Structure formats: structure tokens, C-alpha cells
């Protein structure tokens, strides 16, 4: 099924012009997943969807799941809307790939805008496929095979440098994980696994490793790889979590900003090659 799309930037992001029924048919036919693979981020405007329709669309893309927070997760600091898991949202202000505390991250995430921040609150996305592809041959050889320790606390500390004991306990309740710096996908493409959760390059001097991670993060978030989404009421934005990073721009935490999030479970581990070798 042909969808009318407009590239938002040359290397990342497309606006999809459609109605809900056509969107569902495209998801069921696999067209949305193909677009997510090609463009990383898709934006749909002018369709107001409730939770039931958002879940139906998500299921058309694949199995649905999201932590222990239920099928619809409310991304907000409003404790009336999200009384038990709001503290996870502090990590949204750092560049990250979702769920680096797991071996198999989500494939995609869908956000539906419910209440917007009066100022700030944009969401930024970076194409980690393109960032890898544009590296020099020397850099690709240098980083291939390197492995990085990921600690969720690192992402949160950038936003909350002086956390409470409760916050620390929550963050440290997630396991550390080691992932390759280069994700060799089953498709044959490669992407950078750059995320603020990455703290240490194994087998490398600590300062040298930190400098390498900082350099790659700066590279992957260059203007040509980044799309910044200015939210409008009822916007739907989805992204391929296996080939992009994202973060939210700062906003007043008391403003009531609210997004409804659904997640498509993934089936490809970060460490695809090691899994294949062990099989």
C-alpha cells in the first residue's frame, strides 16, 4: 500500500499523511515497519486516537509490552496521572536507546500527544545507522568488537545529579548490561549503540574509553543525523528503537505535559553475533 510521505530531513524522519483506517492497513501489510527501518522516525498529524486505537495500531506492528506499567504508559511528571513510575521519566532528558538494561530492546515506540508543554518539551531523534555509516574506515575498524558496560543510573544522573536515596535504589534495581559498541543487525546493516547509559569501554583505559564514548555521542548527534519534533496537539510519533536514539528537551515538570506511550517488543538482541555463535 502506497502511503504519502514527506521527508522531514534528508537522513531521518518522515511525515505520513493518512487516516486511521489506512494507517492500520499499512501496519498490517508491513509498510509501517519498512518505513521505520528506512526513515527511523514517522510523524502522523491530524488523527486523534484514543488508547484502544493506539493499542490496536501497536498490535498491528507486533507484540505489545512495557515494563510492569501496563500496556499504556503515561509519560508525565503529574503524579495524579502516573503515581508510581513518574521517576523513570528523568532519564528521558538524556540521549538514550530504550532498555539498554535488557538483552533484547523494544523494536519501536509510539507516542500520542495528550497535553503539551507551553515551552520546551520537544523530542529529538538521532539516526545511529547513518552515524555509523558515515564514520571513517579507521574509526569503524577501531570500534568494531569493542564492548561497553551500560548502567541505567548514568542516564538518570545527567538529569538528576543529586538523587535521593529512593531514586538511587530504583535506578540501581535495574541490572548492568554489556553490549557491543557496534550493533551488527540481522539485516546486514550496522548501527552505533550510543546511549548515556554507556559508562565504560571494557578493556580500555577508563579515561580513554570515556573520551571515545563522548566523541561518538557528539558525532551521532550532529545536525544532519538529528530530527527535532515540535509537538502539536494529537500528534502521533513513532520510532525504530533499534536504529535511533532519542531524548526530550527540558520543560517545566509541573506543566502537566502528557504523552501516552505504547511499545512494540523487539526480537533482535543487541549482541546478535554472539547469540548466533552460541546457538
Secondary structure by P-SEA (a helix, b strand, c coil): cccccccccccbbbbbbccaaaaaaaaaaaaaaaaaaaccbbbbccccccaaaaaaaaaaaccccccccccccccccccccccccccccccccccccccccccccccbbbbbbcccccccbbbbbbbaaaaaaaccaaaaaaaccbbbbbbaaaaaaaacccccaaaaaaaacbbbbbbbccccccccbbbbbccccccccccccaaaaaaaaaaaaaaaaccccbbbbbcccbbbbbbccccbbbbbcccccccbbbbbbbbbbbccccaaaaaaaac
